[in-house]
């Protein structure tokens, strides 16, 4: 029953009233090998490289891969060991209202600014010092201009399901994401005695999640990851292996009642595919 409830909650997220954030806008990484990232996310996962941001010499500072009209993954080249998660992006329908809600809670926020891609944004740091960027796709931003475009039929998925953060300060993280931003907790586990993860639903009907990874014995980079939702994980496995993905892992029936598959991208970023339920919902 727990696994059935978990799936139903994912399928029917709470609709927030007057929400300050409405969904995951994406995640930004610095990676050791940007060329391999480009090849992996376009040729294997099938996302279009929607645009890039260049420096004064014309060299790309970062590239953006489009998952859907609201969600992007950004990668920048850098001197890192594999990868570094730089920021989580959250889409806000009203930046000023979101900023006011945070300041009323005593949270330090940056000034609102315009990013090189044309989005308006401000940032906070979560209790573990991760940058949380609140963004608005205002007219003139690259995201607004590209709405309805770069939605490749080769995409392995059209839903960035979750971004997982290393969280070592449960109470403070819950105060920020749940109490201030209105996210809804619906699962934690695997048990009260062995707490390793907490899942929070982003307000609205998107089904997006933020996941807190709580196992302090693991370094942050080992816990941070991104997850995509797919309708049939066995078909996803076949598609990616047919496209040349070489991974030892195979999809498995997880204890949460869904099929899951873990892979690694060329810079060692962990990617989770969340598939269909492993059992039929109880219709009685």
N, C-alpha and C positions, 0 to 999 in steps of 0.2 A: 504493500500500500504506500509506503514511503516513497518508493521509486515512481509510482504512478502520480502521486501528488507533486513530486519534483517536476515531472514532465508537464503536467497541467499548468503549473505555475509559470513555466517557461513559455508555454504556448499562449497563456492568457495573462500577460503582465498587468499590474495594477495601473489604472489610468489616473495620473496625478492631476489634481486641480491646481491651476495657477503655478505650475512647476517652474523652477528657476533654471533647470537643465532638462533637455528633452531626449538626448541620446548621446552615445559615444560618437565623437567626430573622428577619432583615430588615435594613432600613436606615432611618435617620432623617435627614430633610432640613429645613432652614429654607428657605422659599421666599418670593419677593416677592409672589406673588398666590395666596393660599390658596383663594379662590373658584374661580379657574380650575383649580387642582389638583383640587379636589373634583369639578368638572364632568368633567374629563378622565378621572380614574381611576374614577369611577362610571359616567358615561354612555357613554364611549368604550371603556375597557378592561373595564368591567363588574364591577369589584370592589365589594363592599358596604363602605360606611363603617361599620365594626363598632362603634366607640365614639370618643368624644373626651374630652379632659381639660380641665376648665375652671378659670379662676382664681376668686378670691373674688367677683368681680362677675358670674360666670356666662359670661364670654367665653371661647371655646375657646383653650386654650394650644397644643393639637395635636390632630390627627385621625389615626385609624388605619384603614387600608384592609386588608382581609383577603384574602390570596392563597390560603392554606389553613390548616388548624388549627395549623400550626407557624410560618407565615411572615406577617409584617405589614410594611407600609410606613407610616411615620409622617411627617407633614408639620406643621411649625409655621410660623406667619406671622412675618416678620421684615424688618428693613431690610437687605436684601441685593441684590446685583446679579444677579438671576435666581434662583440657588440656592446653598446651601452644604451639602455632605455633612457631617453632624455626627457620625455614628457608624455603625459596622457592628455588628450584633447576632449573637451566636453562641449556640446553644442548648446548655446544659450539663446532663448527667444528674445531676451531682453537683458543685455549686458549690465545696464545700470541697476536694474532690479536685483540681479544676481550679486553684483558688487555690494549693494546696500545690505542684502541679507547676510553676506559674509562679514562685513564691517560691524554690523550690529552684534555679531557673535564674538567680536574682538579678534577676528582673524586678520592678519596683515595681508593686504592686497596691493598689487602694483597699480600704477596708473593705467588707464585704458590707452591703447596705442594701436597703430596700424602696422601689420606685418608686411613683409615684402610680397606676399601673395595677395595682398589687398584685404585680407580679413581684419576685422577689428577684434581685439582681444585684451584680456588682462590675466594675470597669473597669481597663484598662491603656491605655497609649498605645503605638502601634506606633512603629517607628523614624522615621517621618515625622510623628509627633505626632497621628495620627488616633486618636480614641477607639474602642477595641474593648470592647464591653459583653458580658459573659457573663451570660446570663439563665436563669432557671428559672421555668417556669409553675406556680407552687405553687398549691395549693387556695386559692380566694378571689381569685386574680388574674383580671382581665377575660378573659385568654386562656383560662384553664382553664374559666371559666364559659361561654364562648362556643364551646367545642369542639362541633363538629357543627352549628353555626349560622352564618349569614351566608356561606353557600357558594353564591353566586349562579350560576344556570345561564347567565347572560350573561358570565361571566368569559371573557376571551379566552384565558386559560391558568390552570392551577392550580399552576404551578411557577416560583418565583423561582430561576432557574438559576444566576446569579452576581451578585456585587457586585464592581466593579472599583475598586481603590484606586490612587492615584498613589504609586509606590514609587521612591524615589531611592537607597535603601540596600539593595541586593540581599542581601548576606550577612547583615545584621542581620534583615531581614524573613524570610528563609528560616529563620534560627535560631528565630524566634518561631513562625511558622506551620507550618513543616515539622518541625523538631526537637522543639519543645516541645508543640505542639498536635496533632502526628501527621498533618498533611495530607500528601498524596502528590503529588509533581510528576509530571505525565505529558506536558506539552508546553511548549515555549517557542519563540519565533520572532520574525520569520520565518526568521532564520538566526543562527548564532553571531556573525557579523560585524555584524549589524543586529538587536540584541535589543530588541524593543519590548514584549513581553508574556511573562508566565510564568503558567501555569494550575496551580492546586493543588486537588485533590479533598478535600472535607471528609470525615472518617472516617464510615463507615456506608454505608447503601444508598440514600441520598437522591438522589445524582447532583449535589449542590450543589457549586459552585466558588467560590473566591476568586481573583480575577485581579489580578496586579500589572501595572500599566501603567508601562513603564520609560523612555519617551521624554522625557528631561529638558528637551528644547527646548520642550515643550508645558507650559503652566501646569497645576497640579493639577486645576482644574475642567474642563479640556478632556479630561482622561484619565478622570476618575471617571464611572462610569455603572452602570446596572443592566441585567440581561439576563433574559429569560424564555424558557423552552423551550416550543415548540409542535410539534404533530405534523405539520402541513402548512402551510408558510409562505405558499403561494399562497392557501389558504383564509383564513388570518389577514389577509392583505393585502386580500382582498375584503370580509371582515367589517368591518374598520375603515374602509375607504373607503366602504362602504355606510352606516356610522354617521356619516359626515361628516368623517372625518379627511382633512385636506388636507396632503399631503407630496409633495415632488418625488422623494424616493428611492423606489426599487422594490427588491424582493428580488433578490439576486444569488447566484450559485454561488461560494462563497468557496474560497480555496486550501486551507483546512483540511478540505474535503470535505463541507461542509454548506451548506444554504441559509441566508442571513443577511439580515436587514432592519434598518436603522437608522432610528429616528425621533427626534423631540424632543417633549417635553411642553411645556406653555405657559410653564413657567419655565426652559426650555432644558436640562432634564436629558436626557441621551442615554439612549435605551432601545434595547436590542438584542433582536431575536427570533432565537433559534437554532432552525432548522427541521430538516427531514429530511435524510438524506445525499444528496449529489448523484450518488452512484454506488452500485450494488448491491455488498454485501460479496462478496468472493471465496469461493465455496463449495467450491473444489477442495481 
